[in-house]
Amino acid sequence: MKNEACSLAFLRAVAAEFLATMIFVLLGVGSALNWPSALPSILQVSLAFGLAIATLVQSVGHVSGAHINPAVSVALLVAQKISGLRAMAYIVAQLMGAMAGAGVIYQITPPAIRGGLAVNGLQHDTPAGVAVAVELILTFLLVLCVFASTDSRRTDNVGSPALSIGLSVTAGHFLGIYFTGCSMNPARSFGPAVIMGNYKDHWVFWVGPLSGGILASLIYNFLLAPDTRSLSERIDVLKGTYQADDWVEQNDQKYSQELVEKF
């Protein structure tokens, strides 16, 4: 047995989460700024966030699982599909990536256009309780789609998980923009908030998405499609131990040896 933290594959996965979240925030937030031609349309912003997620899931899904969202990482932890260490490392990488993406778009955009940097906030006098409920429902939809579209037990025609997940983000924005600017992702809200120093009602964008993700995880994995793994297998996953794959282990050792010889 080998601990996953000892693997170069783990470090590559954490790096992938940082990079993917940075690009996601840069593209999504960048689409929602006050460009001079016209105010950003709901269709434009919704498609930007949705297509960005679909593209990034396709790009790094095989490296890290392409969570790109603390709510997804927590949901997978609740389902005992990732370890506690991996969940924590991913969330830290996602938050740092979100700050980096927001920082880049802040630096390259003129002040008149960047405005408030698309920081999530309550729209149209939406009460905080309603905002939490909206974020919960929309993130529930997203995480349910993540579990269903990536379930290896399915024998029907699943189609493209990347496209399905991207469309769930797009659909959520069509409604959520009116209430909260639409987050569905604590990291997406965190990055711009840190760069602008604007934390008004910021708690909403943690409580709502995390609650929705956990609820979706519980309903899918314990009610709709119960997990058949043994308790020992689940514990191994949570501890981050696994039977090392010979090919992965050999290549990690080879890569490490190459680094030693170079430096």
N, C-alpha and C positions, 0 to 999 in steps of 0.2 A: 504494500500500500504506500501511496505517496501523497503528500500534502500538495494541494494545487498551487499554493503560494510559492512553492519551490520550482515551479515550471515557468519557462520563458513564455509559454502560451498564455499564462495568466497575466504577465506584464504587458504582452501585446494586446490582450483584450482590454485591459484598463486604459492603455494608450488610445485604443480605438474608440472607447467611450468618450474620452476627452475630445478627440478630434471630431467625432461625429456630432457631439452636442455643440461644439463651437461653431461648426458649419451650419447646423440647424438654426441656432439662435441668430447668427449673422444673416442668413437668408430670410428667415421668417420676420425678424424685427425690421430688417432693411426694407421689406415689402410694405410695412405698415407706417412708414414715415411720411412726412408732409412734403412730398415731391411737388415741384411748382406747377406741373401740367394739370394736376387735379388731385383731390383728396383720394387716398387709397380706397378702392371699392372693396366691399365684403367678398366678392368673388375673387378678386386679385389676392387678397390676404389669405383667404381660405385655401386657395390652390397653392400658394407659395408654401405655407406650412405643410399641407398634405403631400405635395410633390417632393418637398425636401425630405420628409420622413420616409416616403416610399423609396426614394433614391438611396438614402443612407442605409436603410434596412437591407437593400439589395447589395450595397457596397461593403458593409462591415458585419452583416448578420452572421457570416461564417466564422468571423474572428471573435466577436464578443457576445453575439446574440442580439446586438443592436437594441439595447434597452433605451438609451438616449433620454431617460425619464426616470427620476427617483420613484415615481408611483409604480412603474413597471417593475423595477428592481425589488421594491418592497413586496409587491404582489407575488413575484416568483419566489421570494424568500418564504412568504407565508405558505406557499404551495410546496415548500421543501424541494424546489427545483434548482436552487443555487445555495451556496454556503453563506453564512453570516459575514465572513471575511470578504467574499466577493461582492456581496450587496453593499457593504460599507465602502469598499474601494471604488466600486462603480459610482456610487452616489457622490463621493468626493470628486472623482474625475468629471462627472457630469456638471457639478456646480462650478468647478474651475473652468471647464470648457465653456459653460454659459457666460461666465464673467469675461473670458477671453473673447468670445464672439461678440458680446455686447460692447466690449472695449474697442474692438476693431471697428465696428460700425460707427461708434461714437467718434473715433478719431478721423475717419475718412469722410464723414458727412458734415456739410456746413451747418452751423448752429441753427439757422432759420429752418432748415429741413429736418434736422434730428428732433427738434421739439422736446417732448418728454421721453423720447427713445422708446415709445410704445410700451411704457410700463403698464402692467395690468392694474386695473382699478375698477371700482364699481361704477357702472354706467346707468344713465337715465334714472337716477335716484333709487337704484336697486338696493333693498335692505341686505345687510351682511348675511343674514340667515338664508335668504333666497339665493344669494351668490354662491354660498357654500353648497346648497342643494344642486344648483346648476352645474357647478364644477364636479360635484360627486357623480351626477348622472352621466355627464359627458365622458368623464374618465372611466367610469364603469363600462360604457360602450367600447371605449378604446381597449381597455385591458381584456375584456371578454373576447374581443376580436383577436387580440394577440394570442390568447390561450387556444382559441378555437382554430385559428388559421395555422398554428404551428404544432398542433397535436399530432404526434407521429402515429397514434393509434387509428386515425381516420383512414378509411379505405375508399371514400368517395372522391370526386374530383374537387380538390381544395382550391385549385387555381393558384394565383400568385399571392403568397402571404404579404409580401412587401406592398403590393398594390392595395390589398384589402386593408392593411393597417393604415396606409396613407389616406385612403378614402374615408376611414373612420375619423381621422383627424380633420379632414376637410369638412365632413358632415357636422362634426362638433362645432367647428368655427362658424358655420352658417347660422347657428342659434346662439352660441356662447358670446360672440362679439357684442351682441346687443346688451348683455347682462354684465359681463366682466372683462370684455376685450378678449376673452377666451384664453385660458392657460392650458388646462388638462395636463400640466407638466410643471412641477415646482421649480425645476431648473430654468425653464423658459422665463418664469417670473422673477427668479432670483437674480439672474445676470444683469438685466437692465436696472432692477431696483438698486443693486449694489453700485453700479456705475453712476446712477443719478442720485443716489442717496435718498431715494423715495420709498419708504416702507409703509405708506399708508394702506391699511387693510391688507397688508402682505400675508398675514396669517391665513386669510381666506384661501390663498393659492397653495397652501400646504395642507390644510385640514381637508378641503374639498377633494382634491385629486388623490391624496393618500387614502382617504376613506373610501372613495370610489374604487380604487385599485384593490384594496384589501377585500371589499365586498365582492367584487367580480371574481377574485381568486377563490374565495370561500365557496361561492355559488357554483362556479364551474368545476372546481376540483373535488368538491365534497358532495355536490348535489347533481349537477347535470352530467358530469363525466368523472365519476369517482376514481381516484388513483388506486391502482392495484399493487403498488410496490410494497414490499415488506417494511416493517418498522426499522430494521437494521439498515436497509438500503437508504431510507430517508435520513436516518441519523448520519450515515456516511456522507451524504450530500451536504447536510447542514454543517458538518465538521470540516468539510473541504478535503476529505480523503477519497481516493479513488484508486482503482487498479490501473496503473500507468500503461498507456498504450505504447507498445514497443516502438512503432514508427515515430510517434511524437517524441518519446523519450530519447531515442537515438538521434533524431534531428536536433533536439534541444541541446544534447551533449555535444554534437558536432558543431553547432553554431557557437556554443560557449567556448569550445576549444579554438575555433577560428578567431574569436575575439581576443583570447589570451595570446595567440601567436602574433596577432597584429600589434597589440599594445604591450 
